[in-house]
Amino acid sequence: MSYRRELERMTTLSSQDIDDACGGSRIPALINHCVDELLELTELADEALTEERIEEHVLYVQEVSAWRETAQLLRRMAADRTVRSTGAA
């Protein structure tokens, strides 16, 4: 599966963000964005669990997982020379 398809499947990034990542630009900034989302959603998940809002907690945990997976894929893309040099994702 191509990087583009994987990113689209995750539904975390905008179309413009996906275009930029697949073109080899803004990958570090996009990774930081993913981490910011992870931190915020983790806090919300913890808060929901503390307040026994279980369904909400489960939704937040799923979102955290999607953002974590996106960050991991972006890190692989950052290490892939073909993405950085040609934008071939």
BABA-614817 format. One record per residue: residue in one letter; x, y, z of N, C-alpha, C in turn; residue number from 1; chain. Coordinates in steps of 0.001 Angstrom, whole numbers, plus 500000, padded with zeros to 6 digits. Atoms other than C-alpha are relative to their C-alpha. Example, Ala and Ser with C-alpha at 12.3 -4.5 7.8 and 13.67 -1.06 7.14 Angstrom:
<nodes>
<'A'; <500890; 498810; 500000>; <512300; 495500; 507800>; <500900; 501200; 500000>; 1; 'A'>
<'S'; <499180; 498810; 499940>; <513670; 498940; 507140>; <499230; 501090; 500730>; 2; 'A'>
</nodes>
This chain:
<nodes>
<'M'; <500846; 498827; 500000>; <500000; 500000; 500000>; <500894; 501238; 500000>; 1; 'A'>
<'S'; <499193; 498785; 500079>; <501333; 503445; 499153>; <499827; 500837; 501270>; 2; 'A'>
<'Y'; <500099; 499101; 498854>; <502028; 506049; 501800>; <498702; 500810; 499929>; 3; 'A'>
<'R'; <501205; 499186; 500162>; <499220; 508189; 500386>; <498755; 499213; 500428>; 4; 'A'>
<'R'; <501177; 500810; 499649>; <496679; 505382; 500680>; <499933; 499725; 501492>; 5; 'A'>
<'E'; <499986; 500256; 498556>; <497780; 504576; 504197>; <499559; 501236; 500777>; 6; 'A'>
<'L'; <500385; 498768; 499317>; <497470; 508210; 505265>; <498517; 500302; 499813>; 7; 'A'>
<'E'; <501421; 499773; 500258>; <494060; 508524; 503633>; <499136; 499043; 500813>; 8; 'A'>
<'R'; <500745; 500998; 499238>; <492905; 505332; 505350>; <499880; 500391; 501473>; 9; 'A'>
<'M'; <499995; 499633; 498583>; <493797; 506751; 508765>; <499038; 501142; 500325>; 10; 'A'>
<'T'; <500936; 498867; 499869>; <491576; 509835; 508253>; <500357; 500979; 501117>; 11; 'A'>
<'T'; <499582; 499045; 498978>; <493631; 511965; 510622>; <500463; 501319; 499391>; 12; 'A'>
<'L'; <499453; 498799; 500628>; <495315; 514427; 508261>; <499075; 500512; 498903>; 13; 'A'>
<'S'; <500772; 499405; 501091>; <493714; 516834; 505814>; <500609; 499591; 498660>; 14; 'A'>
<'S'; <499493; 500303; 501348>; <494091; 516346; 502071>; <501271; 500786; 499715>; 15; 'A'>
<'Q'; <498812; 499174; 500217>; <496578; 519221; 501984>; <501190; 499451; 500778>; 16; 'A'>
<'D'; <498919; 500583; 499195>; <498624; 517676; 504801>; <500535; 498730; 499346>; 17; 'A'>
<'I'; <499585; 501234; 500677>; <498683; 514357; 502947>; <500802; 500332; 498751>; 18; 'A'>
<'D'; <499255; 499571; 501191>; <499771; 516090; 499733>; <501399; 500465; 500383>; 19; 'A'>
<'D'; <498698; 499494; 499558>; <502561; 517877; 501606>; <500910; 498862; 500457>; 20; 'A'>
<'A'; <499193; 501120; 499507>; <503742; 514703; 503343>; <500491; 499139; 498847>; 21; 'A'>
<'C'; <499617; 500849; 501129>; <503739; 512703; 500123>; <500954; 500715; 499055>; 22; 'A'>
<'G'; <499050; 499222; 500786>; <505648; 515516; 498442>; <501326; 500196; 500715>; 23; 'A'>
<'G'; <498746; 499930; 499258>; <508329; 515268; 501118>; <500170; 501269; 500815>; 24; 'A'>
<'S'; <499859; 498765; 499227>; <507599; 518609; 502768>; <499147; 499950; 501261>; 25; 'A'>
<'R'; <500734; 499836; 498739>; <506438; 519483; 506283>; <499883; 498741; 500845>; 26; 'A'>
<'I'; <500145; 501239; 499226>; <506915; 515945; 507590>; <500322; 500215; 501482>; 27; 'A'>
<'P'; <499747; 499783; 498566>; <508585; 517062; 510859>; <498869; 500779; 500688>; 28; 'A'>
<'A'; <501102; 499225; 499423>; <505815; 519616; 511452>; <498749; 499142; 500155>; 29; 'A'>
<'L'; <501164; 500884; 499918>; <503165; 517004; 510732>; <500155; 498976; 501122>; 30; 'A'>
<'I'; <499747; 500911; 498874>; <504793; 514590; 513186>; <499713; 500727; 501313>; 31; 'A'>
<'N'; <500273; 499213; 498788>; <504700; 517342; 515820>; <498501; 500193; 500206>; 32; 'A'>
<'H'; <501458; 499854; 499925>; <501028; 517926; 515018>; <499368; 498715; 500550>; 33; 'A'>
<'C'; <500514; 501291; 499518>; <500342; 514217; 515564>; <500249; 499837; 501493>; 34; 'A'>
<'V'; <499656; 500127; 498581>; <502130; 514272; 518911>; <499125; 500927; 500840>; 35; 'A'>
<'D'; <500885; 499079; 499280>; <500160; 517348; 519993>; <498595; 499417; 500143>; 36; 'A'>
<'E'; <501329; 500616; 499960>; <496912; 515579; 519095>; <499980; 498820; 500975>; 37; 'A'>
<'L'; <499896; 501138; 499077>; <498054; 512454; 520948>; <499922; 500450; 501455>; 38; 'A'>
<'L'; <499965; 499521; 498616>; <498773; 514398; 524113>; <498644; 500535; 500439>; 39; 'A'>
<'E'; <501299; 499426; 499657>; <495509; 516319; 524044>; <498928; 498921; 500154>; 40; 'A'>
<'L'; <501018; 501052; 499954>; <493384; 513265; 523296>; <500229; 499025; 501152>; 41; 'A'>
<'T'; <499699; 500860; 498852>; <495167; 511194; 525948>; <499472; 500629; 501286>; 42; 'A'>
<'E'; <500540; 499302; 498828>; <494299; 513830; 528541>; <498481; 499897; 500049>; 43; 'A'>
<'L'; <501457; 500087; 500052>; <490683; 513848; 527390>; <499512; 498585; 500315>; 44; 'A'>
<'A'; <500361; 501392; 499712>; <490573; 510044; 527510>; <500114; 499711; 501493>; 45; 'A'>
<'D'; <499815; 500202; 498561>; <491952; 510030; 531044>; <498894; 500688; 500799>; 46; 'A'>
<'E'; <501064; 499257; 499322>; <489448; 512673; 532111>; <498660; 499268; 499873>; 47; 'A'>
<'A'; <501254; 500732; 500214>; <486562; 510726; 530582>; <499950; 498736; 500857>; 48; 'A'>
<'L'; <499955; 501219; 499184>; <487685; 507555; 532348>; <499792; 500325; 501477>; 49; 'A'>
<'T'; <500137; 499582; 498606>; <488008; 509345; 535683>; <498549; 500327; 500339>; 50; 'A'>
<'E'; <501398; 499610; 499782>; <484473; 510671; 535280>; <499020; 498905; 499568>; 51; 'A'>
<'E'; <500790; 501186; 500353>; <483251; 507202; 534223>; <499128; 500197; 498759>; 52; 'A'>
<'R'; <500659; 499857; 501305>; <482228; 508326; 530737>; <500693; 499007; 499065>; 53; 'A'>
<'I'; <499277; 501107; 500627>; <483280; 504979; 529308>; <499938; 500063; 498475>; 54; 'A'>
<'E'; <500104; 499949; 501463>; <481950; 505336; 525761>; <500871; 501106; 499418>; 55; 'A'>
<'E'; <499162; 498885; 500438>; <483656; 508699; 525410>; <501476; 499629; 500114>; 56; 'A'>
<'H'; <498618; 500449; 499794>; <486862; 507222; 526820>; <500445; 499083; 498857>; 57; 'A'>
<'V'; <499667; 500942; 501075>; <486794; 504422; 524233>; <500216; 500745; 498686>; 58; 'A'>
<'L'; <499838; 499217; 501232>; <486333; 506931; 521395>; <501324; 500757; 499996>; 59; 'A'>
<'Y'; <498728; 499282; 499917>; <489271; 509012; 522606>; <501182; 499053; 499820>; 60; 'A'>
<'V'; <498914; 500980; 500131>; <491465; 505921; 522893>; <500167; 499583; 498538>; 61; 'A'>
<'Q'; <499922; 500330; 501426>; <490612; 505012; 519295>; <500664; 501126; 499216>; 62; 'A'>
<'E'; <499383; 498850; 500664>; <491553; 508525; 518174>; <501503; 500051; 500293>; 63; 'A'>
<'V'; <498582; 500027; 499622>; <494835; 508302; 520091>; <500738; 498972; 499157>; 64; 'A'>
<'S'; <499386; 501060; 500795>; <495606; 505061; 518295>; <500204; 500443; 498553>; 65; 'A'>
<'A'; <499888; 499542; 501389>; <494932; 506615; 514889>; <501102; 501045; 499851>; 66; 'A'>
<'W'; <498949; 498979; 500078>; <497173; 509608; 515592>; <501383; 499381; 500221>; 67; 'A'>
<'R'; <498718; 500677; 499772>; <499931; 507325; 516933>; <500450; 499283; 498727>; 68; 'A'>
<'E'; <499691; 500707; 501244>; <499760; 505213; 513773>; <500419; 500984; 498901>; 69; 'A'>
<'T'; <499641; 498975; 500987>; <499882; 508366; 511641>; <501415; 500504; 500251>; 70; 'A'>
<'A'; <498655; 499530; 499665>; <502971; 509614; 513481>; <501051; 498961; 499626>; 71; 'A'>
<'Q'; <499051; 501057; 500350>; <504687; 506248; 513004>; <500216; 499933; 498495>; 72; 'A'>
<'L'; <499869; 500023; 501456>; <503965; 506283; 509277>; <500790; 501210; 499515>; 73; 'A'>
<'L'; <499253; 498803; 500397>; <505237; 509849; 508950>; <501484; 499855; 500335>; 74; 'A'>
<'R'; <498587; 500234; 499654>; <508449; 508823; 510739>; <500658; 499069; 498981>; 75; 'A'>
<'R'; <499468; 500882; 501054>; <508894; 505992; 508225>; <500218; 500790; 498713>; 76; 'A'>
<'M'; <499870; 499178; 501203>; <508306; 508474; 505421>; <501213; 500921; 500106>; 77; 'A'>
<'A'; <498863; 499102; 499798>; <510887; 510853; 506912>; <501320; 499267; 499787>; 78; 'A'>
<'A'; <498783; 500796; 500167>; <513451; 508041; 506855>; <500159; 499462; 498584>; 79; 'A'>
<'D'; <499998; 500542; 501361>; <512570; 507035; 503289>; <500584; 501033; 499039>; 80; 'A'>
<'R'; <499326; 499054; 500897>; <514986; 508727; 500904>; <499194; 500307; 498748>; 81; 'A'>
<'T'; <500768; 499743; 501224>; <512622; 508342; 497959>; <498934; 501062; 500231>; 82; 'A'>
<'V'; <500993; 498961; 499711>; <510022; 510524; 499668>; <500680; 501350; 500089>; 83; 'A'>
<'R'; <499308; 498722; 499815>; <512521; 513203; 500623>; <500575; 500545; 498708>; 84; 'A'>
<'S'; <499308; 499504; 501186>; <514281; 513381; 497284>; <499088; 500213; 498804>; 85; 'A'>
<'T'; <500827; 499900; 501203>; <511525; 512862; 494734>; <498546; 500304; 500290>; 86; 'A'>
<'G'; <501408; 499814; 499677>; <508278; 513267; 496596>; <499148; 498851; 499515>; 87; 'A'>
<'A'; <500709; 501161; 500550>; <507348; 509814; 495331>; <499409; 499160; 501113>; 88; 'A'>
<'A'; <500658; 500790; 498954>; <504927; 508544; 497927>; <498769; 499421; 499404>; 89; 'A'>
</nodes>
